[in-house]
Amino acid sequence: MWIQRHSGSALALGAGAVFPFGFAPFSVWVLPLFSLAALFFLTIKRPNFWLGWWFGLGQFGVGVSWVYVSMTVHGGASVPLAMLLTGLFAGGLAVFPGLLTLGFARWRHHWPRPIGQVMLWTALWTSLEALRSWLFTGFPWLLAGHSALDSPWAGWLPWFGAYGVGALMAMTAALGILGLLQRRWLPIALGLLLSGLSLPPASTQPGTAITVALWQPMIVQAEKWTTQARPQIVADHLRLGLPTDVSLIVWPETALPMTENEASTLLAGISDTLDAHQQGLLTGILGQSDGRYTNRFIGIGGASGTYDKSRLVPFGEYVPLEHLLRGLIAFFDLPMSVIIPGPAQDLFQFQGIQLAPLICYEIAYSGLARSLSRDAQVLVTISNDTWFGASFGPDQHLEIARIRAAELGKPVIRATNDGLTASIDATGAVVDQLPRFTQAILTTTTVPHTGETFYGRAGEAPLVILLVVLLTLTRRISGRKQIDSD
């Protein structure tokens, strides 16, 4: 009896745990589809909040387990405490799929016909992915559409973005279960048609390629902000990080462990060197605003512009409820957790090219990337994924950068401290990449693209309209059938 009562929760937990293996570095794109299909099947059989919550616990417990690495390696938390906090984090995120199954249970009677329940399921999945990406600054990670790069749905990315692709995946999974339960091939065929439909390419136009050097300095995080390590870090940047055979050089997030004011003399000297070679440099550094620090991205030499990070990472760059948590454990006192959003929001200018800057976690926000990239020809993102250790967090981070390129039809260049540094073309394919944990320069080319994809112009609005229309139509059909039967 106990096994019967809890078998649904166990199956949901297992289905959720399978879901992350569709993402980098595993990239078995069919697994999220099976995972969603299993959740839909369980939901229509016995929908309740805890069913979705157990699915989410598996999904995020496995998928964002790299949070544990940040806490133990860089935050000084004990293993039991890190496991507890990671579990609480995953359990909090699991509330969103829990709300999906709860909402389905509450509203399914409005869509009694099977096709209506498929539409309700799809709308709820998509809405709750969007809500998770926005609420409390948002956590747009492990979205279903992020697994679509090498899947049949990849062609939809420049048209409806990651949320739209996630909706297609949820709909395809549900249609497959519907067809199997009804022993009909039409729903399955419709799902396969949606998956494999060939679409025209993104409507952006390539320009003239430029040569780029992406510097991966491989600085040990524990030493980065010590005064003893600073001279060697600066020397390595000057000796190895300024090649003269490229047009544009990119250094990673907070590449120099000092504020922009402290580095003013050093930066002026670097700028003179760059001007002599007709080069530009984009680098991360600490800015200062109203006595607080900003996570800043600046251009010097032939490159110009200043950008302050606006989407900050909770606990990594600021501490929520700081007066309660600061000093409680070492994890809440990480060196970079005193950052504020800054006022500077420039696009970078270099040799007539405009580049859209995104710092670290910001690449995960599709709306922010879309708004910054409208007038830009290249997206440039810098990061310090050292916090992830040897986990698969950096692989997921790079995958998200590839999604932004595919959605917007524009190349992305990405410089990180210890990997994965990469050049990504306008289709989302990786052109060149450095291995992790190596100090090296990646010399590559990038092709600026002008124009916008359909998604770049319209964003999520067409997806929202389409879901509302489908929900309305299927509810009306259900209502008519109910009247006819009466």
C-alpha positions as CSV (number, residue, x, y, z in Angstrom):
1,M,0.0,0.0,0.0
2,W,2.8,2.4,0.9
3,I,4.6,1.6,-2.3
4,Q,1.5,2.2,-4.3
5,R,0.9,5.5,-2.6
6,H,4.4,6.8,-3.2
7,S,5.2,5.3,-6.5
8,G,4.1,8.4,-8.4
9,S,6.4,10.6,-6.4
10,A,9.3,8.2,-6.9
11,L,8.7,8.1,-10.7
12,A,8.4,11.9,-10.8
13,L,11.7,12.2,-8.9
14,G,13.4,9.9,-11.4
15,A,11.9,11.6,-14.4
16,G,13.2,15.0,-13.1
17,A,16.6,13.5,-12.4
18,V,16.8,12.4,-16.1
19,F,15.9,15.9,-17.4
20,P,19.4,17.6,-16.9
21,F,21.1,14.9,-19.0
22,G,19.7,16.6,-22.1
23,F,21.9,19.6,-21.4
24,A,25.7,20.1,-21.7
25,P,28.0,18.4,-21.3
26,F,25.8,15.3,-21.8
27,S,23.5,16.8,-24.5
28,V,21.3,13.8,-25.0
29,W,18.5,16.0,-26.3
30,V,15.8,13.3,-26.4
31,L,16.0,12.8,-22.6
32,P,14.1,16.0,-21.6
33,L,11.4,15.0,-24.0
34,F,11.0,11.6,-22.3
35,S,11.2,13.3,-18.9
36,L,8.4,15.7,-19.9
37,A,6.3,12.9,-21.3
38,A,6.7,11.0,-18.1
39,L,5.6,14.0,-16.0
40,F,2.6,14.6,-18.3
41,F,1.5,11.0,-18.0
42,L,1.8,11.1,-14.2
43,T,0.0,14.5,-14.0
44,I,-3.1,13.3,-16.0
45,K,-3.3,10.2,-13.8
46,R,-3.0,11.9,-10.4
47,P,-2.2,15.6,-10.4
48,N,-1.2,17.3,-7.2
49,F,1.5,19.8,-6.1
50,W,3.8,17.2,-4.6
51,L,4.0,15.3,-7.9
52,G,5.5,18.3,-9.6
53,W,7.6,19.2,-6.6
54,W,9.3,15.8,-6.6
55,F,10.0,16.1,-10.4
56,G,11.6,19.5,-9.7
57,L,13.7,18.2,-6.9
58,G,15.2,15.6,-9.3
59,Q,15.5,18.2,-12.0
60,F,17.3,20.8,-10.0
61,G,19.0,18.5,-7.5
62,V,21.0,17.0,-10.3
63,G,21.0,19.9,-12.8
64,V,22.3,22.7,-10.5
65,S,24.4,20.5,-8.2
66,W,27.4,22.8,-9.0
67,V,26.0,25.1,-6.3
68,Y,27.5,22.7,-3.8
69,V,30.9,23.2,-5.3
70,S,30.7,27.0,-4.9
71,M,29.7,26.5,-1.2
72,T,32.4,24.0,-0.2
73,V,35.4,25.0,-2.4
74,H,35.0,28.8,-2.3
75,G,32.5,29.5,0.5
76,G,34.1,27.5,3.3
77,A,30.8,25.7,4.1
78,S,31.0,22.2,5.7
79,V,29.8,19.3,3.6
80,P,26.6,18.7,5.7
81,L,25.8,22.4,5.6
82,A,26.5,22.7,1.8
83,M,24.3,19.6,1.2
84,L,21.5,21.2,3.3
85,L,21.7,24.5,1.5
86,T,21.9,22.9,-2.0
87,G,18.9,20.8,-1.1
88,L,17.0,23.9,0.1
89,F,17.9,25.7,-3.2
90,A,16.7,22.8,-5.3
91,G,13.6,22.4,-3.2
92,G,12.8,26.0,-3.6
93,L,13.1,25.8,-7.4
94,A,11.0,22.6,-7.3
95,V,8.0,24.8,-6.3
96,F,7.6,25.9,-9.9
97,P,6.9,22.4,-11.4
98,G,4.9,21.8,-8.3
99,L,2.7,24.8,-9.3
100,L,2.4,23.3,-12.7
101,T,0.8,20.0,-11.5
102,L,-1.3,21.9,-8.9
103,G,-2.6,24.3,-11.6
104,F,-3.4,21.4,-13.9
105,A,-5.3,19.7,-11.1
106,R,-7.3,22.9,-10.4
107,W,-8.1,24.0,-14.0
108,R,-8.3,20.7,-16.0
109,H,-12.1,20.6,-15.7
110,H,-12.2,23.7,-17.9
111,W,-10.4,21.7,-20.7
112,P,-12.0,18.2,-20.3
113,R,-11.1,17.1,-23.9
114,P,-7.6,15.5,-24.2
115,I,-6.3,18.1,-26.8
116,G,-7.4,20.9,-24.4
117,Q,-5.4,19.3,-21.6
118,V,-2.4,19.2,-23.8
119,M,-2.7,22.9,-24.4
120,L,-3.3,23.6,-20.7
121,W,-0.2,21.6,-19.9
122,T,1.9,23.4,-22.5
123,A,0.8,26.8,-21.3
124,L,1.5,26.0,-17.7
125,W,4.9,24.6,-18.4
126,T,5.9,27.7,-20.5
127,S,4.4,30.2,-18.0
128,L,6.2,28.7,-15.1
129,E,9.5,28.6,-16.8
130,A,9.0,32.3,-17.6
131,L,8.0,33.0,-14.0
132,R,11.0,31.2,-12.6
133,S,13.2,33.3,-14.9
134,W,11.7,36.6,-13.6
135,L,10.6,36.2,-9.9
136,F,13.1,37.4,-7.3
137,T,15.6,38.5,-10.0
138,G,15.0,35.1,-11.7
139,F,16.8,31.9,-12.4
140,P,16.7,31.2,-16.1
141,W,18.7,28.0,-16.0
142,L,17.8,24.5,-17.2
143,L,15.0,25.9,-19.4
144,A,13.8,23.1,-21.7
145,G,14.6,25.1,-24.8
146,H,18.3,25.3,-23.7
147,S,18.7,21.6,-24.6
148,A,17.6,22.1,-28.2
149,L,20.8,23.2,-30.0
150,D,21.5,19.9,-31.6
151,S,17.9,18.7,-31.7
152,P,15.1,18.9,-34.4
153,W,13.8,22.0,-32.6
154,A,16.9,24.1,-33.2
155,G,15.4,25.7,-36.3
156,W,12.7,27.3,-34.1
157,L,15.1,29.2,-31.9
158,P,15.5,32.3,-34.2
159,W,11.7,32.4,-34.5
160,F,10.3,31.8,-31.0
161,G,13.4,31.6,-28.7
162,A,14.1,29.2,-25.9
163,Y,10.7,29.6,-24.3
164,G,9.0,28.9,-27.5
165,V,11.1,25.8,-28.1
166,G,10.4,24.7,-24.5
167,A,6.6,25.0,-25.3
168,L,7.1,22.9,-28.5
169,M,8.9,20.3,-26.5
170,A,6.2,20.2,-23.8
171,M,3.5,20.0,-26.4
172,T,5.3,17.2,-28.4
173,A,5.8,15.2,-25.2
174,A,2.1,15.5,-24.2
175,L,0.9,14.7,-27.7
176,G,3.0,11.6,-27.7
177,I,1.5,10.4,-24.5
178,L,-2.0,11.3,-25.7
179,G,-1.5,9.2,-28.9
180,L,-0.2,6.2,-27.0
181,L,-3.1,6.3,-24.5
182,Q,-5.7,6.7,-27.2
183,R,-3.9,4.3,-29.6
184,R,-4.0,6.9,-32.3
185,W,-1.2,8.0,-34.5
186,L,-2.5,11.5,-35.4
187,P,-1.3,13.2,-32.1
188,I,2.1,11.5,-32.4
189,A,2.4,12.5,-36.0
190,L,1.5,16.1,-35.2
191,G,4.2,16.2,-32.5
192,L,6.8,14.8,-34.9
193,L,5.8,17.4,-37.5
194,L,6.2,20.2,-35.1
195,S,9.6,18.8,-34.1
196,G,11.0,18.3,-37.6
197,L,9.5,21.2,-39.5
198,S,12.2,22.9,-41.5
199,L,12.3,26.7,-41.2
200,P,14.1,29.4,-43.2
201,P,17.4,30.6,-41.6
202,A,17.7,33.6,-39.4
203,S,17.3,37.0,-41.1
204,T,20.6,38.5,-40.2
205,Q,23.4,39.4,-42.7
206,P,27.1,38.7,-42.3
207,G,29.7,41.5,-42.5
208,T,33.5,41.5,-42.6
209,A,35.3,39.2,-40.2
210,I,37.6,40.6,-37.5
211,T,40.4,38.9,-35.6
212,V,39.9,38.5,-31.9
213,A,42.1,37.2,-29.0
214,L,40.3,35.8,-26.0
215,W,42.5,35.7,-22.9
216,Q,42.0,32.9,-20.3
217,P,44.4,33.8,-17.5
218,M,43.6,30.8,-15.1
219,I,43.9,32.7,-11.8
220,V,43.3,30.7,-8.7
221,Q,40.3,32.3,-7.0
222,A,41.6,32.0,-3.5
223,E,44.7,34.1,-4.5
224,K,43.1,36.5,-6.9
225,W,42.3,39.3,-4.4
226,T,45.4,39.0,-2.2
227,T,48.0,41.8,-2.4
228,Q,50.8,39.2,-2.8
229,A,49.3,37.8,-6.0
230,R,48.5,41.1,-7.7
231,P,52.0,41.8,-9.3
232,Q,52.2,38.4,-10.9
233,I,48.6,38.6,-12.2
234,V,49.2,42.0,-13.8
235,A,52.5,40.8,-15.2
236,D,50.8,37.8,-16.8
237,H,48.1,40.0,-18.4
238,L,50.7,42.4,-19.8
239,R,53.1,39.7,-21.0
240,L,50.6,37.1,-22.4
241,G,47.3,38.8,-22.7
242,L,48.2,41.5,-25.2
243,P,49.0,39.8,-28.6
244,T,49.8,42.2,-31.4
245,D,48.5,40.2,-34.3
246,V,44.7,40.7,-33.7
247,S,42.3,43.6,-33.9
248,L,40.3,43.1,-30.7
249,I,41.4,41.6,-27.4
250,V,38.9,40.5,-24.7
251,W,39.9,39.8,-21.0
252,P,37.5,38.1,-18.6
253,E,35.3,39.3,-15.8
254,T,37.2,41.3,-13.2
255,A,40.4,40.3,-15.0
256,L,42.5,42.8,-13.0
257,P,42.0,42.4,-9.2
258,M,41.6,46.1,-8.5
259,T,39.2,49.0,-9.1
260,E,39.2,51.1,-12.2
261,N,40.5,54.0,-10.2
262,E,43.4,52.0,-8.8
263,A,44.3,50.7,-12.3
264,S,44.0,54.1,-14.0
265,T,47.8,54.5,-14.6
266,L,48.1,50.9,-15.7
267,L,45.2,51.2,-18.1
268,A,46.5,54.4,-19.6
269,G,49.8,52.6,-20.4
270,I,47.9,49.7,-21.9
271,S,45.8,52.1,-24.0
272,D,48.9,53.7,-25.4
273,T,50.3,50.3,-26.4
274,L,46.9,49.4,-28.1
275,D,46.8,52.6,-30.0
276,A,50.2,52.0,-31.4
277,H,49.0,48.7,-32.9
278,Q,45.5,50.0,-33.8
279,Q,43.9,47.6,-31.4
280,G,41.1,47.6,-28.9
281,L,40.7,45.9,-25.5
282,L,37.6,45.0,-23.6
283,T,38.1,44.0,-20.0
284,G,36.2,43.3,-16.8
285,I,37.2,45.4,-13.7
286,L,35.7,46.7,-10.5
287,G,33.9,50.0,-10.9
288,Q,33.0,52.4,-8.1
289,S,29.7,54.2,-7.6
290,D,28.4,56.0,-4.5
291,G,31.1,54.3,-2.3
292,R,30.1,50.8,-3.5
293,Y,31.5,48.5,-6.1
294,T,30.1,47.6,-9.6
295,N,31.0,44.7,-11.8
296,R,32.2,46.7,-14.7
297,F,33.2,46.1,-18.4
298,I,35.2,48.8,-20.1
299,G,36.8,49.4,-23.5
300,I,40.2,51.0,-24.0
301,G,42.5,51.7,-26.9
302,G,40.5,51.6,-30.1
303,A,37.5,50.3,-28.2
304,S,35.2,52.5,-26.2
305,G,32.3,52.1,-23.8
306,T,31.5,51.3,-20.2
307,Y,28.9,48.8,-19.0
308,D,28.0,47.9,-15.4
309,K,26.3,44.6,-14.7
310,S,22.6,45.0,-13.9
311,R,21.5,41.4,-13.1
312,L,23.4,40.3,-10.0
313,V,23.8,36.8,-8.7
314,P,22.3,36.3,-5.2
315,F,25.0,35.5,-2.7
316,G,27.7,35.6,-5.4
317,E,27.5,39.3,-5.8
318,Y,25.1,40.5,-3.2
319,V,23.6,39.0,-0.1
320,P,19.8,39.1,0.2
321,L,18.7,40.0,3.8
322,E,22.3,41.2,4.3
323,H,21.8,42.4,7.9
324,L,20.8,38.9,8.9
325,L,23.1,36.7,6.8
326,R,26.4,38.6,6.5
327,G,29.0,36.9,8.7
328,L,26.8,33.9,9.5
329,I,28.9,31.6,7.5
330,A,31.9,32.1,5.2
331,F,29.7,31.5,2.1
332,F,27.8,34.7,2.8
333,D,31.1,36.7,2.8
334,L,32.5,35.8,-0.6
335,P,34.9,38.5,-1.8
336,M,32.6,39.7,-4.6
337,S,29.3,39.7,-2.7
338,V,29.3,43.5,-2.2
339,I,28.3,44.5,-5.7
340,I,25.5,46.9,-6.7
341,P,23.9,47.4,-10.1
342,G,25.7,50.3,-11.7
343,P,24.5,53.2,-13.9
344,A,26.6,52.7,-17.0
345,Q,24.9,50.8,-19.9
346,D,26.9,51.6,-23.1
347,L,27.3,49.4,-26.1
348,F,30.9,49.0,-27.1
349,Q,32.2,50.7,-30.2
350,F,35.2,49.3,-32.2
351,Q,36.1,50.1,-35.8
352,G,32.5,50.9,-36.7
353,I,31.2,47.7,-35.0
354,Q,28.8,47.8,-32.1
355,L,29.2,45.1,-29.5
356,A,26.6,44.2,-26.9
357,P,28.2,43.5,-23.5
358,L,26.9,40.9,-21.0
359,I,28.6,39.9,-17.8
360,C,28.6,36.3,-16.7
361,Y,25.1,35.3,-15.5
362,E,23.4,38.0,-17.6
363,I,23.8,35.9,-20.8
364,A,21.0,33.7,-19.3
365,Y,18.5,36.5,-19.6
366,S,17.1,36.4,-23.1
367,G,15.2,39.7,-22.7
368,L,18.3,41.5,-21.6
369,A,20.4,40.0,-24.4
370,R,17.7,40.8,-27.0
371,S,17.4,44.5,-25.9
372,L,21.2,45.1,-25.9
373,S,21.8,43.3,-29.2
374,R,19.2,45.2,-31.3
375,D,21.8,47.7,-32.5
376,A,24.8,45.5,-32.1
377,Q,26.5,43.2,-34.6
378,V,28.3,41.0,-32.0
379,L,27.6,39.9,-28.4
380,V,30.5,39.8,-26.1
381,T,30.3,38.1,-22.7
382,I,32.8,37.7,-20.0
383,S,32.7,35.4,-17.0
384,N,34.6,33.9,-14.1
385,D,33.3,30.3,-13.8
386,T,36.0,29.4,-11.4
387,W,33.2,29.3,-8.8
388,F,31.8,26.2,-10.5
389,G,35.0,24.1,-10.0
390,A,35.2,21.0,-12.1
391,S,31.4,20.6,-12.2
392,F,29.3,20.8,-15.4
393,G,28.2,24.3,-14.5
394,P,30.5,25.9,-17.1
395,D,29.3,23.6,-19.8
396,Q,25.7,24.7,-19.1
397,H,26.8,28.3,-19.1
398,L,28.5,28.0,-22.5
399,E,25.4,26.2,-23.8
400,I,23.2,29.2,-22.8
401,A,25.6,31.6,-24.7
402,R,25.2,29.4,-27.8
403,I,21.4,29.6,-27.4
404,R,21.6,33.4,-27.4
405,A,23.6,33.4,-30.6
406,A,21.0,31.0,-32.3
407,E,18.0,33.1,-31.1
408,L,19.4,36.4,-32.2
409,G,21.4,35.4,-35.3
410,K,24.5,37.1,-34.1
411,P,27.9,35.7,-33.0
412,V,29.0,35.6,-29.4
413,I,32.6,35.8,-28.1
414,R,33.2,34.6,-24.6
415,A,36.2,35.1,-22.4
416,T,36.4,33.4,-19.0
417,N,39.0,33.0,-16.3
418,D,39.5,29.3,-16.4
419,G,37.1,28.1,-19.2
420,L,35.1,27.6,-21.2
421,T,36.4,30.4,-23.4
422,A,34.9,30.2,-26.9
423,S,33.9,31.8,-30.1
424,I,30.4,31.1,-31.2
425,D,29.0,31.8,-34.7
426,A,25.6,33.3,-35.6
427,T,23.9,29.8,-35.7
428,G,25.1,28.9,-32.2
429,A,27.9,26.6,-33.3
430,V,31.2,26.7,-31.4
431,V,33.9,27.9,-33.9
432,D,36.9,27.7,-31.5
433,Q,37.2,26.8,-27.8
434,L,39.9,26.6,-25.1
435,P,39.9,23.6,-22.7
436,R,39.3,24.3,-19.0
437,F,42.0,25.0,-16.4
438,T,44.6,26.1,-18.9
439,Q,46.3,29.6,-19.2
440,A,46.1,30.4,-22.9
441,I,45.0,32.8,-25.6
442,L,42.3,31.8,-28.1
443,T,43.0,33.6,-31.4
444,T,39.9,33.4,-33.6
445,T,37.7,35.3,-36.0
446,T,34.2,36.5,-35.6
447,V,31.8,37.7,-38.3
448,P,29.6,40.6,-37.2
449,H,25.9,40.3,-38.3
450,T,23.4,43.1,-38.9
451,G,19.7,42.9,-38.8
452,E,17.4,40.9,-36.5
453,T,15.8,37.5,-36.4
454,F,12.0,37.3,-35.9
455,Y,12.6,36.5,-32.2
456,G,15.0,39.4,-31.9
457,R,12.3,41.8,-33.2
458,A,9.2,40.3,-31.5
459,G,10.5,38.6,-28.4
460,E,8.0,36.4,-26.5
461,A,4.8,38.3,-27.6
462,P,3.9,35.9,-30.5
463,L,4.3,32.9,-28.2
464,V,2.0,34.5,-25.6
465,I,-0.6,35.3,-28.2
466,L,-0.4,31.8,-29.7
467,L,-0.8,30.1,-26.4
468,V,-3.8,32.3,-25.5
469,V,-5.5,31.6,-28.8
470,L,-4.9,27.8,-28.5
471,L,-6.2,27.8,-24.9
472,T,-9.3,29.8,-25.9
473,L,-10.1,27.6,-28.9
474,T,-9.7,24.3,-27.1
475,R,-11.8,25.5,-24.2
476,R,-14.6,26.6,-26.6
477,I,-14.5,23.3,-28.3
478,S,-14.8,21.5,-25.0
479,G,-17.7,23.8,-24.0
480,R,-19.6,23.0,-27.3
481,K,-19.0,19.3,-26.8
482,Q,-20.4,19.6,-23.3
483,I,-23.5,21.4,-24.6
484,D,-24.1,18.9,-27.4
485,S,-23.8,16.0,-24.9
486,D,-26.4,17.7,-22.6
